Amino acid sequence: MRPLLYTPLLSLLVAGCSVVAVADAAVTVVATTVKVGAKVVETTVDVAAAGVKAVAGTSEDKDKDKGKEKD
C-alpha cells in the first residue's frame, strides 16, 4: 500500500523540480538582459561624454590656449 501512496507524492516532487528549473532559467535570462542593458547605457554615456568634451573642450585646453595668446 505504501508504494501506491509514494508514487503520487514522488510525481509532485518531480513536477516541483521542473517548476524551479524553469523559474531559474527565467531569472537567468532576465539577469543577462539587465547586464546587457547596463552595458549599452554605460557605452552611451561614455560616447555622449566624449562628444561633450570634444565640442566644449576641457578647462586644461582653454588654459593652454590662453597661454599661447599672451606670448
Backbone torsions as a table, in degrees:
resi	resn	phi	psi	omega
1	MET	NA	-36.1	-179.6
2	ARG	-60.0	-44.1	179.6
3	PRO	-59.1	-32.2	178.4
4	LEU	-70.0	-29.0	177.3
5	LEU	-79.6	-34.3	-178.1
6	TYR	-74.9	-28.3	-177.2
7	THR	-62.1	-48.8	177.0
8	PRO	-65.3	-35.1	178.8
9	LEU	-64.8	-43.3	178.7
10	LEU	-63.3	-39.5	179.2
11	SER	-66.3	-34.3	176.1
12	LEU	-67.7	-38.3	178.4
13	LEU	-66.0	-40.2	178.9
14	VAL	-65.5	-39.9	177.7
15	ALA	-64.7	-36.7	177.3
16	GLY	-63.3	-39.0	177.8
17	CYS	-64.3	-37.7	178.6
18	SER	-64.4	-40.4	178.9
19	VAL	-64.2	-41.9	178.9
20	VAL	-64.5	-40.9	179.3
21	ALA	-64.0	-41.9	178.8
22	VAL	-66.6	-41.5	178.7
23	ALA	-64.3	-40.0	178.6
24	ASP	-63.9	-41.5	177.8
25	ALA	-63.7	-39.8	179.2
26	ALA	-65.2	-41.1	178.7
27	VAL	-64.7	-39.3	178.4
28	THR	-63.0	-42.1	179.0
29	VAL	-63.7	-43.6	-180.0
30	VAL	-64.7	-42.7	-179.9
31	ALA	-63.4	-40.3	178.2
32	THR	-65.3	-40.1	178.5
33	THR	-63.2	-40.9	179.0
34	VAL	-65.6	-41.3	178.1
35	LYS	-61.3	-46.0	-179.8
36	VAL	-63.4	-42.4	178.1
37	GLY	-61.7	-39.9	178.9
38	ALA	-65.2	-39.6	178.1
39	LYS	-64.6	-39.6	178.9
40	VAL	-64.1	-44.4	179.2
41	VAL	-64.6	-41.9	179.5
42	GLU	-61.4	-43.9	179.2
43	THR	-65.1	-40.9	178.7
44	THR	-62.3	-42.1	179.0
45	VAL	-65.1	-42.0	178.8
46	ASP	-62.7	-42.5	179.8
47	VAL	-65.9	-42.5	179.7
48	ALA	-64.6	-40.4	179.1
49	ALA	-64.8	-39.7	177.7
50	ALA	-64.7	-38.3	178.3
51	GLY	-66.1	-40.4	178.6
52	VAL	-65.5	-41.9	179.0
53	LYS	-64.2	-37.9	-179.2
54	ALA	-68.2	-37.1	-178.5
55	VAL	-78.0	-46.6	-174.0
56	ALA	-87.2	-25.8	-174.6
57	GLY	76.1	165.7	178.9
58	THR	-102.7	165.8	179.7
59	SER	-65.0	-29.7	177.9
60	GLU	-64.6	-41.9	178.8
61	ASP	-63.5	-40.4	-179.5
62	LYS	-66.8	-37.7	178.2
63	ASP	-66.2	-38.4	178.1
64	LYS	-65.6	-40.7	179.4
65	ASP	-64.9	-37.9	179.7
66	LYS	-65.5	-38.7	179.2
67	GLY	-64.6	-34.3	179.1
68	LYS	-71.1	-33.5	-179.0
69	GLU	-68.8	-31.7	-177.6
70	LYS	-72.1	-28.3	-177.1
71	ASP	-71.6	NA	NA
